[in-house]
Amino acid sequence: MKRWAKNNIEAFELANKYIPGGVSSPVRSFYQVGGVPFFVSRAKSSKIYDIEGKEYIDYVMSWGALILGHSNSDVISAVKEQIYYGTTYGAPTEIEYILAKTISECIPSMEMIRFVNSGTEACMSAVRLARAFTGKSKVIKFEGCYHGHADYFLVSAGSGVANLQVPSSRGVTENLIKDTIVLPFNDVEKFLNTVETEDGISCIIVEPIPANMGVVIPKKGFLETLQRVCKEKNILLIFDEVITGFRFGLCGVQDIIGIKPDITCLGKIIGGGFPLACFGGRRDIMKLLAPLGEVYQAGTLSGNPIAVVAGIKTLELLKKLDYRYLESISVDLVEGIRDILSKKFKNSNTKVVINRFRSLFSVFFSQGESVENFSDVRNSDKGLFSKFFHHLLKNGVFIPPSVFETFFISFSHTRKDIQKTLDVVLSLDF
Ligand code: PLP
């Protein structure tokens, strides 16, 4: 491929001329950790390469989309074959049925499924559906959870939104967010008070394991309380499993923790590295969607055959893999980092807190002993995190460039990658 820039700095300067911030999605710009982002030339398995030829062990993995690693050869072959037959039709295909059936068999609460192109669309459409089904308008969401960039989700949201200096995005009017109720994650009392005093709540949308304020672990009983109250008060429970779906097994996290939401949103892994997402749930709710019902939702490229084929192949390959491997290398990495950093911070007021749920984890340099909600994450030391990030980057390890994100491990990561990462952490001088 023709190169336009001689290095990352020049590529960033050129990109900034035509693309705001030089990036197609804000967090890629390193604006929280500072510095110039590297520009990618190629990637394979657990490695990503920049245009200067430098290799990095990749723990971003396209923000969780690549559970098999970069450029999986079986997925590529399936995609190549599909491209030969056509790239988009604007008419239904059998492969959409195959993928919908596979997802529904793995996550039984998703009795019917609608494919879309992004997690944003999935969450936005799920809420529209919930409002239509219940005839109510208010939505409860939790601080630090991210459900894409539909207007009414951008209040106290996690991920890149958390880096803004305003509580929601500019351009989102008061009117657009008047029906959004934002509550602190893990605060059962506040939640119960709210549902007692507020009428007209259509749905609660939540990341069951939040991963967009870094990873935060739900306290025992928190998600169960949401489920109980939803049943009692005719409120729909929406699980945003865009990150957690198929991350811990051939299922959603709902199947692991034993909570059945009314609607589930998926994205990332189900597209095998291509733009695909979906929402699905109870048949009686899903039947409200056009053309069966009067909730409108549509998309020119929805159910795109290339993305669907990549998704089918990815799930087929995942069926043959042992998810205990992902957890095992995550434990090795987490415990290794914890051990090294705790020693380095032994005489400091800063505590090294690592939250982990199976293969999903984040590292915080915290003021307190634990990180349980958005405000704990906000109060963590971002300067130390930046130092940690840049040391790893300089030494060939790419982790998410923000404290509000999570590490992503893939089946292509090897024990050698883990050891090399730990060696780099060990060489860090705080
Ligand atoms: N929901 C969650 C939990 C996410 O992590 C994301 C994106 O990271 C989204 C929704 C939005 O998905 P997309 O970026 O595909 O619009």
Residues whose N, C-alpha, C, O or C-beta is under 5 A from the ligand:
A	BS01	PLP	S118 G119 T120 Y146 H147 G148 E207 D240 V242 I243 G267
